[in-house]
Structures are given as C-alpha cells and as structure tokens.
Amino acid sequence: MNQVSNEIITFLQQISNDLNERLDTIETRLARLEKMDSIEHRVEVNQIDLSDIKELLQNLEENQHVKIANLIEELYQRLEKPMTQQINNVTKRLDSQLLKIAKTEEEMYLMKSQLDEQK
C-alpha cells in the first residue's frame, strides 16, 4: 500500500506540476493579450487623435486661405485708389508732354515751311 500511495502522490505531483506549467503558460498568454489590447487601444486612441489633428489642420489651412484672400482683397482696395490717382497723374503728364512735342513739331514744320518759302 505504501508503494501505491507513493505512486499516487507522485502522480498527483506530476499533475500539479503540469497544471502549474499550464497556468503559467495561460498567465503569460493573458499578459500578452492584455498588452495587445492595451496597444490596440492606444493605437485606436492615437488614430482618433491623429484624425482629429489632421481635420483641425485642414480646417486651419482652409481658414488661412480665406484669411489670405480677404487680406489680399483688402490690400487691393486700399491700394487701388492711390494707384489709380498716380496712374492718372502720369497719364496727364504724358499727355501734356505729347502735346508739347506735337506743338514743337508743328512749330518746326512751320519754320521749315517759312525757310523754304524764303528761298
């Protein structure tokens, strides 16, 4: 009987060892799964954050285009009147210079005609 009890005890110890090994394996796998879940959760959260950030950046970019377009329009309106006045002034001065040149040419033509008549 002693031998049978020793065999039973040995058998039970092997079962206990096997169970402990299997439990360790299961715990290791569970820890890995928890890490994976944690990583997947972080990735999902980060993806949401990244998509939100991307969306915000796109909105900022669109708003900047609108702001720049408004700024350019405002600058154009501010500069349009003074530039138009300057262009008009330059045009008047050119016109007056052209008139002077035309009068001078006319006078030269008349003088030449008078010289030709005197000859």
Secondary structure, DSSP 8 states (H G I E B T S, - for coil): -HHHHHHHHHHHHHHHHHHHHHHHHHHHHHHHHHHHHHHHHHHHHHHHHHHHHHHHHHHHHHHHHHHHHHHHHHHHHHHHHHHHHHHHHHHHHHHHHHHHHHHHHHHHHHHHHHHHHH-
